[in-house]
């Protein structure tokens, strides 16, 4: 996974789980992830979803882009790529 806050890249389930520690230190019960736009492209064994999302309380202004790549392995869909990005402010 490639993420906005460090570390830039995480490999494996254990490293992925650690990336949520930052989120949960700031999390409030009223916070949520909302999908504002989504585009899905799917084939027989590969798929991509590209989303514009908002994170935080209902009036939050923090938007980010999420791209997820999936691949069918032994009949099951697996996330093989995940990338978060935010608009540049400069």
C-alpha distances in whole Angstrom, upper triangle without the diagonal:
4,6,10,12,11,10,8,6,5,7,9,10,12,9,7,11,12,10,12,15,15,15,18,20,21,21,24,25,26,22,20,18,20,19,21,21,19,19,19,19,20,22,23,20,17,16,14,14,14,15,17,17,19,18,21,25,26,28,24,24,20,18,15,13,11,10,9,10,12,15,18,18,22,22,19,16,13,10,8,6,5,6,8,11,15,18,20,23,25
4,7,9,9,8,5,5,7,9,12,13,14,11,10,13,13,10,13,16,15,15,18,20,20,21,24,26,26,22,20,18,20,19,21,20,19,19,19,20,21,23,25,22,19,18,15,15,14,15,16,16,18,17,20,24,26,26,23,22,18,16,13,12,10,10,10,12,15,17,21,22,25,26,23,20,16,13,11,8,6,5,6,8,12,15,16,19,21
4,6,7,7,5,7,8,11,14,14,15,12,10,12,12,8,11,13,12,12,15,17,17,17,21,23,23,19,18,15,18,17,19,19,19,20,20,22,23,26,28,25,22,20,17,16,15,14,15,14,15,14,17,21,23,23,20,19,15,14,10,10,9,11,12,14,17,20,23,24,28,28,25,22,18,15,14,11,8,6,5,7,10,13,14,17,19
4,7,8,7,9,11,15,17,18,18,15,13,15,14,10,12,14,11,12,15,16,15,16,20,22,22,18,17,15,17,17,19,19,19,21,22,24,26,28,31,28,25,23,19,18,16,15,14,13,14,13,15,19,21,21,17,16,12,12,9,10,10,13,15,17,20,23,27,28,31,31,28,25,22,18,18,15,11,9,6,6,7,10,11,13,16
4,6,7,10,11,15,17,17,17,13,12,14,12,9,10,11,9,10,13,13,13,15,19,21,22,18,18,17,19,20,21,22,23,24,25,27,29,31,33,31,28,26,23,21,19,18,17,16,16,14,16,20,22,22,18,17,14,14,12,14,14,16,17,20,23,26,29,30,33,33,30,27,24,20,20,17,14,12,9,10,10,13,14,15,17
3,5,8,9,13,16,16,15,12,12,13,11,8,11,12,10,12,15,15,16,18,21,24,25,21,21,20,23,23,25,25,25,27,27,29,30,32,34,31,28,27,24,23,22,21,21,19,20,18,19,23,26,26,22,21,18,18,16,16,16,18,19,21,23,26,29,29,33,33,30,27,24,21,20,17,15,13,12,12,13,16,16,18,19
4,5,7,10,13,14,13,9,10,12,10,8,11,12,11,13,16,16,17,19,23,25,26,23,22,21,24,24,26,26,26,27,27,28,29,31,33,30,27,26,23,23,22,22,22,21,21,19,21,25,28,28,24,23,20,20,17,17,16,17,18,20,22,24,27,27,31,32,28,26,22,19,18,15,14,12,12,13,15,18,18,20,22
4,7,10,14,15,15,11,11,14,13,10,13,15,13,15,18,19,19,21,24,27,27,24,23,21,23,23,24,24,24,24,25,26,27,29,30,28,24,23,21,20,19,19,20,19,20,19,21,25,28,28,24,23,19,18,15,15,14,15,16,17,20,22,26,26,30,30,27,25,21,18,16,13,12,10,10,11,13,16,16,18,20
4,7,10,12,13,9,9,12,12,10,13,15,15,16,19,20,21,22,26,27,28,25,23,21,23,23,25,25,23,24,24,24,25,27,28,25,22,21,19,19,19,19,20,20,21,20,23,27,29,30,26,25,21,20,17,16,14,14,14,15,17,19,23,23,26,27,24,22,18,15,13,11,10,9,10,12,15,18,19,21,23
4,7,9,9,5,6,9,9,8,11,13,14,15,17,19,20,21,25,26,27,24,23,21,23,23,26,25,24,25,24,25,25,26,27,24,21,21,19,19,20,20,21,21,22,21,23,27,29,30,27,26,22,21,18,17,15,15,14,15,17,18,21,21,24,25,22,20,16,13,12,11,10,10,12,14,18,21,22,24,26
4,7,8,6,7,10,11,11,14,16,17,18,20,22,23,24,27,28,30,27,25,23,25,25,28,27,25,25,24,24,24,25,26,22,20,20,19,20,21,22,23,23,25,23,26,29,32,33,30,29,26,24,21,20,17,16,15,15,15,17,19,18,21,23,20,18,14,12,10,10,11,12,15,17,21,24,25,28,29
4,6,6,6,9,10,11,14,16,18,18,20,22,24,23,27,28,29,26,25,23,25,25,28,28,26,26,24,25,24,25,25,21,20,20,20,20,22,23,25,24,25,24,26,30,32,34,30,31,27,26,23,21,18,18,15,15,15,16,18,16,19,21,18,16,13,11,10,11,12,14,16,20,23,26,28,31,32
4,6,5,6,9,10,11,14,16,16,17,20,22,21,24,25,27,24,22,21,24,24,27,27,25,26,24,25,24,25,25,22,21,20,20,20,22,22,24,23,24,22,24,27,30,32,29,29,26,25,22,21,18,18,15,16,15,17,18,17,19,20,17,16,12,11,11,12,12,15,17,20,23,27,29,31,33
4,5,5,6,9,11,12,15,16,16,18,20,20,24,24,27,24,23,22,25,26,29,29,28,29,27,28,28,29,29,26,24,24,23,23,24,25,26,24,25,23,25,28,30,32,29,30,26,26,24,23,20,20,18,19,19,20,22,21,23,24,21,20,16,15,15,15,15,17,18,21,24,28,29,31,34
4,5,5,7,9,11,13,14,15,17,19,19,23,24,26,23,22,21,24,25,28,28,26,27,27,28,27,29,29,26,24,24,22,22,23,23,24,23,24,22,23,27,29,31,28,28,24,24,21,21,18,19,17,18,19,20,22,22,24,25,22,20,17,15,14,14,13,15,16,18,21,25,26,28,30
4,5,5,7,10,12,12,14,16,17,17,21,22,23,20,19,18,21,21,24,24,23,24,23,24,24,26,27,24,22,21,19,19,19,20,21,19,20,18,20,24,26,28,25,25,21,21,18,18,15,15,14,15,16,18,20,20,23,23,20,18,14,12,12,12,10,12,13,16,19,23,24,26,29
4,5,6,8,10,11,11,14,16,15,19,19,22,19,18,17,21,21,25,26,24,26,25,27,27,29,29,26,24,23,22,21,22,21,22,20,21,18,20,23,25,27,24,25,22,22,20,20,17,18,17,18,19,21,22,22,24,25,21,19,16,14,15,15,13,15,15,18,21,24,26,28,31
4,5,6,8,10,10,12,14,15,18,20,22,19,19,19,22,23,26,27,26,28,28,29,30,31,32,29,27,26,24,23,23,23,23,21,21,19,20,23,26,27,24,25,22,22,20,20,18,20,19,21,21,24,26,25,28,28,25,23,20,17,18,17,15,16,16,18,20,24,25,27,29
4,5,6,8,10,11,13,13,17,19,20,17,17,16,19,20,23,24,23,25,25,27,28,30,31,28,25,24,22,21,20,20,20,18,18,16,17,20,23,24,21,22,18,18,16,17,15,17,16,19,20,23,25,25,28,28,25,22,19,16,17,15,13,13,12,15,16,20,21,23,26
4,5,5,6,9,10,10,14,15,17,14,14,13,17,19,22,23,23,25,25,27,28,30,31,29,26,24,22,21,21,19,19,17,16,13,14,17,20,22,19,20,17,17,16,17,15,17,17,20,21,23,25,26,28,28,25,22,19,17,18,17,14,14,13,16,17,21,22,24,27
4,5,5,6,9,10,13,15,18,15,16,16,20,22,25,26,26,28,29,31,32,34,35,32,30,28,26,25,24,23,22,20,19,16,16,18,22,23,20,22,18,20,18,20,19,21,21,23,24,27,29,29,31,32,28,26,23,20,22,20,17,17,16,18,19,23,24,25,28
4,6,5,7,9,12,15,17,14,15,15,19,21,23,25,25,28,28,31,32,35,36,33,31,29,26,24,23,22,21,18,17,14,14,17,20,21,18,19,16,17,16,18,18,20,21,24,25,28,30,31,34,34,30,27,25,22,22,21,17,17,15,16,16,20,21,22,24
4,6,5,6,10,12,13,10,11,12,15,17,20,22,22,25,26,29,30,33,34,32,29,27,24,22,21,19,18,15,14,10,10,13,17,18,15,16,13,15,14,16,16,18,19,22,24,27,29,30,33,32,28,26,23,20,22,20,17,16,14,15,15,19,21,21,24
4,5,5,8,10,13,10,12,13,17,19,22,24,25,28,28,31,32,35,36,34,31,29,27,25,24,22,21,18,16,12,12,14,17,19,17,19,16,18,18,20,19,21,22,25,26,29,31,31,33,33,29,27,25,22,24,22,19,19,17,19,19,23,24,25,28
4,6,9,12,14,12,14,16,19,22,24,27,28,31,31,34,35,38,39,37,34,32,30,28,27,24,23,20,18,14,13,15,19,20,17,19,17,19,19,22,21,24,24,28,29,32,34,34,37,37,33,30,28,25,27,25,22,21,19,20,20,23,24,24,27
4,7,10,11,9,12,14,17,20,22,25,26,29,30,33,34,37,39,37,34,32,29,27,25,23,21,18,15,11,10,11,15,16,14,16,14,16,17,20,20,23,24,27,29,32,34,35,38,37,33,31,29,26,27,25,22,21,18,19,18,21,22,22,25
4,7,8,7,9,11,15,18,20,23,24,27,28,31,33,36,37,35,33,30,28,25,24,21,20,16,14,10,8,10,13,15,13,15,14,16,17,19,19,22,23,26,28,31,33,34,36,35,31,29,27,24,26,25,21,21,18,19,19,22,24,24,27
4,5,5,9,12,15,18,20,24,25,29,30,33,34,38,39,37,35,32,30,27,26,23,21,18,15,11,8,8,12,13,12,16,15,17,19,21,21,25,25,29,30,33,35,36,38,37,33,31,29,27,29,28,24,24,21,22,21,24,26,26,29
4,6,8,12,14,18,20,23,25,28,29,33,34,37,38,37,35,32,30,27,26,23,22,18,15,12,10,9,11,14,14,17,17,19,20,22,22,25,25,29,30,33,34,35,37,36,32,30,29,27,30,28,25,25,22,24,23,26,28,28,32
4,7,10,12,16,18,21,23,26,28,31,33,36,38,37,35,31,29,26,25,21,20,16,13,11,8,6,8,10,11,14,15,17,19,21,21,24,25,29,30,33,35,36,38,37,33,31,30,27,30,28,25,25,22,23,22,24,27,27,30
4,7,10,13,15,19,20,24,25,29,30,34,35,34,32,28,26,23,22,18,17,13,10,7,4,4,7,10,9,12,11,13,15,17,18,21,22,25,27,30,32,34,36,34,31,28,27,24,27,25,21,21,18,19,18,21,23,24,27
4,6,10,12,15,17,20,22,25,26,30,32,30,28,25,22,19,18,15,14,10,8,6,5,6,8,11,10,12,11,12,13,15,15,18,19,22,23,27,29,30,33,31,28,25,24,21,24,22,19,19,16,18,17,20,23,23,27
4,7,10,12,13,17,18,21,23,27,28,27,25,21,19,15,15,11,10,7,6,5,7,9,9,12,10,12,10,10,10,12,11,14,15,19,20,24,26,28,30,29,25,22,21,19,21,19,16,15,13,15,15,17,20,22,25
4,6,9,11,14,16,20,22,26,28,27,24,21,18,15,13,10,9,6,5,6,9,10,9,11,10,11,11,9,10,11,11,14,16,19,21,24,26,29,31,29,26,23,22,20,22,20,17,17,14,15,15,17,21,22,25
4,6,7,11,13,16,19,22,25,24,22,18,15,11,10,7,6,5,7,9,12,13,12,14,13,13,12,10,10,10,10,12,13,17,18,22,24,27,29,27,24,21,21,18,20,18,15,15,13,14,15,16,20,22,25
4,7,11,13,17,20,24,26,26,23,20,17,13,11,7,6,5,7,10,13,14,12,13,12,12,12,9,10,10,11,13,15,19,21,24,26,29,32,30,27,24,24,21,23,21,18,17,15,15,14,15,19,20,24
4,7,10,14,17,20,23,23,21,17,14,10,8,5,5,7,10,13,16,18,16,17,16,15,14,11,11,9,10,12,14,16,18,22,24,27,30,28,26,22,22,20,21,19,17,16,14,15,15,15,19,21,24
4,7,10,13,17,20,20,17,13,10,7,6,4,7,9,12,15,18,20,19,20,19,18,17,13,12,10,9,10,11,13,15,18,20,24,27,24,22,19,19,17,18,17,15,14,14,15,16,17,21,23,26
4,7,10,14,17,17,14,11,8,6,5,7,9,12,16,18,22,24,23,24,22,21,20,16,15,12,11,10,11,12,14,17,19,22,25,23,21,18,18,16,18,16,15,15,15,16,18,18,22,25,27
4,6,10,13,14,11,7,6,4,7,9,12,14,18,20,24,26,25,26,25,24,22,19,17,14,12,10,10,10,11,13,15,19,22,19,18,14,15,14,15,14,14,15,16,18,20,21,24,27,30
4,7,11,11,9,6,5,6,9,12,15,18,21,24,27,30,29,30,28,27,26,22,20,16,14,11,11,10,10,12,14,17,20,18,17,14,15,14,15,14,15,16,18,20,22,23,26,29,31
4,7,8,6,4,6,8,12,15,18,20,24,26,29,32,31,33,31,30,28,25,22,19,16,13,12,10,9,10,11,15,17,15,14,11,13,13,14,15,16,18,20,22,25,26,29,32,35
4,6,5,6,9,12,15,18,22,24,27,29,33,35,34,36,34,34,32,28,26,22,19,16,14,12,10,9,10,13,15,13,14,12,14,14,15,16,18,20,23,25,28,29,32,35,37
4,6,8,12,15,18,21,25,26,30,31,35,37,37,39,37,36,34,31,28,25,22,19,16,13,11,9,8,11,12,10,11,10,13,15,15,17,20,22,25,27,30,32,35,38,40
4,7,11,14,17,20,24,25,29,30,34,36,36,38,36,36,33,30,27,24,20,17,14,11,8,6,5,8,10,9,9,8,10,12,12,14,17,20,23,26,29,31,33,37,39
4,7,11,14,17,21,22,26,27,31,34,33,35,33,32,30,27,23,20,17,13,11,8,6,5,6,10,13,12,11,9,9,10,10,11,14,16,19,22,25,27,30,33,35
4,7,10,13,17,19,22,24,28,30,30,32,30,29,26,23,20,17,14,11,8,6,5,6,9,12,15,14,12,9,10,9,10,11,12,14,17,19,22,24,27,31,33
4,7,10,14,16,19,21,25,27,27,28,26,25,23,20,17,13,10,7,6,5,6,9,12,15,18,17,15,11,11,9,10,9,10,11,14,16,19,21,23,27,29
4,6,10,12,16,18,21,24,23,25,23,22,20,16,14,11,8,6,5,7,8,12,14,17,21,19,17,13,13,11,12,10,10,11,12,14,17,18,22,25,27
4,7,10,13,16,20,22,22,23,20,19,17,13,11,7,6,4,7,9,12,15,18,21,24,23,20,16,16,13,14,12,10,10,10,11,13,15,18,21,24
4,6,10,12,16,19,18,19,17,16,14,10,8,6,5,6,9,12,14,18,20,23,27,25,22,18,18,15,16,14,11,10,10,11,12,13,17,20,23
4,7,10,14,16,16,16,14,12,11,7,6,5,6,9,12,15,18,21,24,27,30,29,26,22,21,18,19,17,14,12,10,10,10,11,15,17,20
4,7,10,13,12,13,11,10,8,6,5,6,7,10,13,16,19,22,25,27,31,29,26,22,21,18,20,17,14,12,10,10,10,12,16,17,21
4,7,9,9,10,7,7,6,4,6,9,10,14,16,20,22,26,28,30,33,32,29,25,24,21,23,20,17,15,12,12,11,12,16,17,20
4,7,9,10,7,8,6,7,8,11,12,15,17,21,23,26,29,31,34,32,29,26,24,21,23,20,17,15,12,13,12,14,17,18,21
4,7,8,5,8,7,9,11,14,15,19,21,24,26,30,32,34,36,35,31,29,27,24,26,24,20,19,15,16,14,17,19,19,23
4,6,5,9,10,12,15,18,19,22,24,27,29,33,35,36,39,37,34,31,30,27,29,27,23,22,19,19,18,20,22,22,26
4,6,9,11,12,15,18,19,22,24,28,29,33,35,37,40,38,34,31,31,28,30,28,25,24,20,21,19,20,23,23,26
4,7,9,11,15,18,20,23,25,29,31,35,37,39,42,40,37,34,33,30,32,30,26,24,21,20,18,19,21,20,24
4,6,8,12,15,17,21,23,27,29,33,35,37,40,38,35,32,31,27,29,27,23,21,17,17,14,15,18,17,21
4,6,10,13,16,19,22,26,28,32,35,37,40,39,35,32,31,27,29,26,22,20,16,15,12,12,15,14,18
4,7,10,13,17,19,23,26,29,32,34,37,36,33,29,28,24,26,22,19,16,13,11,9,10,13,12,16
4,7,10,13,16,20,23,27,29,32,35,34,31,27,25,22,23,20,16,14,10,9,7,8,11,12,16
4,7,10,13,17,20,23,26,29,32,31,28,24,22,19,20,16,13,10,7,6,5,7,11,13,16
4,7,10,13,17,20,23,26,29,28,25,21,20,16,17,14,11,8,6,5,6,8,12,15,17
4,7,10,13,17,20,22,26,25,22,18,16,13,14,10,7,6,5,7,9,12,15,18,21
4,7,10,14,17,19,23,22,19,15,14,10,11,8,6,5,7,9,12,14,17,20,23
4,7,10,13,16,19,18,15,12,10,7,8,6,5,7,9,12,15,18,21,24,26
4,7,10,13,16,16,14,10,8,6,6,5,6,9,12,15,18,21,23,27,29
4,7,9,13,12,10,6,5,4,5,7,9,12,15,18,22,24,27,30,32
4,6,10,10,8,6,5,7,6,9,12,15,19,22,25,27,30,33,35
4,7,6,5,4,6,9,10,13,15,19,22,25,28,31,33,37,39
4,5,5,6,7,10,10,14,17,20,24,27,30,33,35,39,41
4,6,8,10,13,14,18,20,24,27,30,34,37,39,43,45
4,7,10,13,14,18,20,24,27,30,33,36,39,42,44
4,6,10,12,15,17,21,24,27,30,33,36,39,41
4,7,9,12,14,17,20,23,27,29,32,35,38
4,6,9,11,15,18,21,25,27,30,33,36
4,6,7,11,14,17,21,24,26,29,32
4,7,10,14,17,21,24,26,29,31
4,7,10,13,17,20,22,25,27
4,7,10,14,17,19,22,25
4,7,10,13,15,19,21
4,7,10,13,16,18
4,7,9,12,15
4,6,9,12
4,6,9
4,6
4
